[in-house]
Amino acid sequence: MAYASIASLVRTMELLLTSDSPMLSLAFCHRKEIVALHKKVSSIEAFLKNSEKKICNYGAMTDLEARIKGFANAAEDKIEFGLREAMIAEDETRRGKANEELHQSLQ
């Protein structure tokens, strides 16, 4: 389950960095942070993909997977929510606040 959550987060970031949607312009403001996070999360994805057969301690792996899954789901939700909030903001003040909150989340 952790692998699926991480893979979903990686694909969300890839779509933000490459799509032609209105969110692309918003994501461009945070490109540096998204690229850095993408690199780190891709490493976790590779670890999970390669470690399933190598780890003997099932309890430790289950705990780690639960923690990774929680992180991935929360991160994806924060990214999508932050971009959506910035997109629907009615004025520059709200848009700026949404962008700042997204920036902090990505950090």
C-alpha positions as CSV (number, residue, x, y, z in Angstrom):
1,M,0.0,0.0,0.0
2,A,2.8,2.4,0.7
3,Y,4.2,1.9,-2.7
4,A,0.9,2.8,-4.4
5,S,0.6,6.0,-2.3
6,I,4.2,7.0,-3.1
7,A,3.7,6.2,-6.8
8,S,0.5,8.4,-6.8
9,L,2.4,11.3,-5.2
10,V,5.2,11.0,-7.8
11,R,2.8,10.9,-10.7
12,T,0.9,13.9,-9.3
13,M,4.1,15.9,-9.2
14,E,5.1,14.8,-12.7
15,L,1.7,15.9,-14.0
16,L,2.2,19.3,-12.3
17,L,5.6,19.7,-13.9
18,T,4.6,18.7,-17.4
19,S,0.9,19.3,-18.0
20,D,-0.7,22.2,-19.9
21,S,-3.4,22.7,-17.2
22,P,-4.0,26.0,-15.4
23,M,-2.3,24.5,-12.4
24,L,0.9,24.4,-14.4
25,S,1.4,28.1,-14.1
26,L,0.7,27.9,-10.4
27,A,3.0,24.9,-10.0
28,F,5.7,26.8,-11.9
29,C,6.0,29.3,-9.0
30,H,6.9,26.3,-6.8
31,R,8.9,24.3,-9.4
32,K,12.1,24.2,-7.4
33,E,10.4,22.8,-4.3
34,I,8.3,20.3,-6.4
35,V,11.4,19.1,-8.2
36,A,13.3,18.6,-4.9
37,L,10.4,16.8,-3.3
38,H,10.0,14.7,-6.5
39,K,13.6,13.6,-6.3
40,K,13.3,12.6,-2.7
41,V,10.0,10.8,-3.1
42,S,11.2,9.0,-6.2
43,S,14.1,7.6,-4.0
44,I,11.5,6.3,-1.5
45,E,9.5,4.8,-4.4
46,A,12.6,2.9,-5.6
47,F,13.4,1.7,-2.1
48,L,9.9,0.3,-1.6
49,K,9.9,-1.3,-5.0
50,N,13.2,-3.0,-4.4
51,S,12.9,-3.8,-0.7
52,E,9.7,-5.9,-0.6
53,K,11.6,-9.2,-1.2
54,K,14.7,-8.2,0.8
55,I,13.3,-7.3,4.2
56,C,12.9,-10.2,6.6
57,N,11.3,-8.3,9.6
58,Y,7.7,-8.1,8.5
59,G,6.6,-6.0,11.5
60,A,9.2,-3.4,10.9
61,M,8.3,-3.1,7.3
62,T,4.6,-2.9,8.0
63,D,5.3,0.0,10.4
64,L,7.5,1.8,7.9
65,E,5.0,1.3,5.1
66,A,2.2,2.7,7.3
67,R,4.3,5.8,8.0
68,I,5.3,6.3,4.4
69,K,1.7,5.8,3.2
70,G,0.5,8.4,5.7
71,F,3.2,10.9,4.6
72,A,2.4,10.3,0.9
73,N,-1.3,10.8,1.3
74,A,-0.9,13.9,3.4
75,A,1.6,15.4,1.0
76,E,-0.5,14.8,-2.1
77,D,-3.6,16.2,-0.4
78,K,-1.6,19.4,0.7
79,I,-0.2,19.9,-2.8
80,E,-3.6,19.5,-4.5
81,F,-5.4,21.6,-1.9
82,G,-2.8,24.4,-2.0
83,L,-2.9,24.6,-5.8
84,R,-6.7,24.5,-5.9
85,E,-6.9,27.2,-3.3
86,A,-4.6,29.4,-5.2
87,M,-6.5,28.8,-8.4
88,I,-9.9,29.7,-7.0
89,A,-8.7,32.7,-4.9
90,E,-10.9,35.7,-5.5
91,D,-8.1,38.3,-5.1
92,E,-4.4,38.6,-5.0
93,T,-4.2,38.7,-1.2
94,R,-5.9,35.3,-0.9
95,R,-3.9,33.9,-3.8
96,G,-0.6,35.1,-2.2
97,K,-1.6,33.5,1.1
98,A,-2.5,30.2,-0.6
99,N,0.9,30.3,-2.5
100,E,2.7,30.9,0.8
101,E,0.9,28.0,2.5
102,L,1.8,25.8,-0.4
103,H,5.4,26.9,-0.3
104,Q,5.6,26.1,3.4
105,S,4.0,22.6,2.8
106,L,6.5,21.8,0.1
107,Q,9.4,22.8,2.3
